[in-house]
Amino acid sequence: MTTTTNPAGYTYGQAVVAPSPVSLQDLGELKKSILFTDDDVAALARAGEVLLPQTDEILEVWYGFVGSHPHLIATFAGPAEQPDPVYLAAVRQRFGRWIADLCNRTYDQEWLDYQEEIGLRHHPVGKNRTDGVESTSAYIPLRHLIAFIVPITLTIREFLSDGGRTTSAEVDAMYQAWFKAVTLTVALWVRPYSTELW
């Protein structure tokens, strides 16, 4: 999978993405809450070097997990209540790009704006809109969005090990940085679900 071209529906940095109502100060506080430091930024950059060549393999694991659980794959169901392969493929491409963004982007206003967009795409106001699909699923349940932190984190360690080309200490640092970054993004994605209490 190439991450140099933008997949369909990937609107990072484009004018069509509305500004996030989350401030940079809010983001800074969240980073403190998850113990995210400059060391994690460096570890994520190293993780990107290890993970990006393995993007297709990572997505195979993640999509295999989703596909093996009817309650998860149901969110990709089309009018016939069967998974829509076009929809699955489009989301997969953007999911691959998300790996690159998580590891390599600067977590600035532009990044913050796109996290809000991703959150809206899981919420009833935006799900199915990007790809123009007629899914029987109107949103991703909040409980599953939060719970997905676990498989997205636990499954990445094997890929970070990358055949022994990194030390155990390096793997630990990359793994912890990944966990923090995934948690940070999900904390931002859930904002549309509870705007008053976020």
C-alpha positions in Angstrom: 0.0 0.0 0.0 1.3 3.4 -0.9 0.9 6.2 1.6 2.2 9.0 -0.8 -1.1 9.4 -2.6 -4.4 10.3 -0.9 -7.1 7.6 -0.9 -10.6 8.5 -1.8 -12.3 10.5 1.0 -9.0 11.4 2.6 -9.4 15.2 3.2 -6.6 15.9 5.5 -5.6 19.6 5.3 -8.3 20.4 2.9 -10.8 23.3 3.2 -13.7 20.9 3.4 -12.7 19.9 6.9 -14.2 22.2 9.5 -12.1 23.5 12.3 -12.2 21.4 15.4 -14.0 22.9 18.4 -11.2 21.3 20.5 -8.5 23.9 21.3 -4.8 23.4 21.1 -4.8 24.0 24.9 -7.3 21.1 25.3 -5.0 18.9 23.1 -2.0 19.9 25.3 -4.0 18.9 28.4 -4.9 15.5 26.9 -1.3 14.9 26.0 -0.4 15.5 29.7 -3.2 13.2 30.8 -1.8 10.3 28.7 1.9 11.1 29.6 2.7 11.9 26.0 6.1 13.5 25.6 8.7 14.5 23.0 10.2 11.0 23.5 6.9 9.6 22.3 7.0 11.8 19.2 10.5 10.4 18.4 9.4 6.8 19.2 6.4 7.2 16.9 8.6 8.4 14.1 10.7 5.2 14.5 7.6 3.2 14.6 6.5 4.7 11.3 9.7 3.5 9.7 9.0 0.0 10.9 5.3 -0.2 10.4 4.7 1.6 7.1 6.3 -1.1 4.9 4.0 -3.6 6.7 0.8 -1.6 6.3 -1.0 -4.2 4.2 -0.1 -7.0 6.7 -1.3 -4.9 9.6 -4.6 -4.2 7.8 -5.1 -7.9 7.1 -4.9 -8.6 10.8 -7.2 -5.7 11.8 -9.8 -6.5 9.0 -9.6 -10.2 9.9 -10.5 -9.2 13.5 -13.4 -7.0 12.4 -14.6 -9.7 9.9 -14.6 -12.4 12.5 -17.0 -10.5 14.8 -20.5 -10.1 13.3 -21.3 -7.1 15.6 -18.2 -5.2 14.1 -18.6 -6.2 10.5 -22.2 -5.2 10.6 -21.1 -1.5 10.6 -20.1 -2.1 6.9 -23.4 -3.6 5.9 -25.1 -2.4 2.7 -28.8 -2.5 1.9 -28.7 -6.3 1.6 -27.4 -6.4 5.1 -24.1 -7.9 3.8 -20.7 -6.2 4.1 -20.3 -3.7 1.2 -16.9 -4.6 -0.4 -16.5 -1.1 -1.9 -17.1 0.5 1.4 -14.7 -1.9 3.2 -12.0 -1.2 0.6 -12.4 2.6 0.8 -12.2 2.6 4.6 -9.2 0.3 4.4 -7.3 2.7 2.3 -7.9 5.5 4.7 -7.1 3.3 7.7 -3.7 2.6 6.1 -3.2 6.3 5.7 -4.1 6.8 9.4 -1.2 4.6 10.4 1.2 6.9 8.6 -0.5 10.0 10.0 -0.4 8.7 13.6 3.3 8.1 13.3 4.5 11.0 11.2 2.2 14.0 11.5 2.7 16.9 13.8 -0.2 17.0 16.2 -1.1 20.6 15.3 -4.3 22.4 14.4 -4.5 20.7 11.0 -4.1 17.3 12.6 -6.7 18.2 15.3 -9.2 19.3 12.7 -8.9 16.0 10.9 -9.4 14.0 14.1 -12.7 15.8 14.5 -13.6 14.9 11.0 -12.8 11.2 11.7 -14.9 11.4 14.8 -17.8 12.8 12.8 -17.4 9.9 10.3 -18.2 7.4 13.0 -21.1 9.5 14.4 -24.7 9.6 13.0 -24.0 13.0 11.5 -21.3 11.8 9.2 -21.2 8.0 8.9 -21.7 6.8 5.3 -21.5 10.4 3.9 -17.9 10.3 2.8 -18.3 7.2 0.6 -21.9 7.8 -0.3 -22.9 4.4 0.9 -26.4 3.2 1.9 -25.3 1.3 5.0 -27.8 -0.2 7.4 -25.5 1.0 10.1 -26.1 4.7 10.9 -23.1 5.0 13.3 -20.3 3.2 15.0 -21.4 2.5 18.6 -19.4 4.5 21.1 -18.6 1.5 23.2 -17.0 -0.3 20.2 -15.0 2.8 19.2 -13.5 3.0 22.6 -13.0 -0.8 22.9 -11.1 -0.9 19.6 -8.2 0.7 21.3 -7.3 -2.7 22.6 -7.0 -4.8 19.4 -5.4 -1.9 17.5 -2.8 -1.7 20.3 -2.2 -5.3 21.2 -1.8 -6.5 17.6 0.9 -3.9 16.7 3.7 -5.2 19.0 4.5 -8.1 16.7 4.9 -5.7 13.8 7.0 -3.3 15.8 9.4 -6.2 16.6 9.9 -6.4 12.8 12.0 -9.6 12.7 14.4 -8.6 15.4 15.8 -5.5 13.7 15.0 -3.4 16.8 16.0 -3.9 20.4 13.5 -4.8 23.1 13.9 -1.4 24.6 13.1 0.3 21.3 10.1 -1.9 20.8 8.8 -1.1 24.3 9.2 2.7 23.6 7.5 2.5 20.2 4.7 0.3 21.7 4.0 2.7 24.5 4.0 5.7 22.2 1.6 3.9 19.9 -0.7 3.1 22.7 -0.7 6.7 23.9 -1.3 8.0 20.4 -4.2 5.6 19.7 -5.8 6.6 23.0 -5.3 10.3 22.2 -7.0 10.0 18.9 -9.9 8.0 20.3 -10.4 10.5 23.0 -10.7 13.1 20.3 -13.0 11.0 18.1 -15.5 10.5 20.8 -16.2 14.2 21.2 -19.1 14.4 18.8 -20.9 11.7 20.9 -21.0 13.8 24.0 -20.3 17.4 23.2 -21.7 18.8 26.5 -19.5 16.5 28.7 -16.4 16.1 26.6 
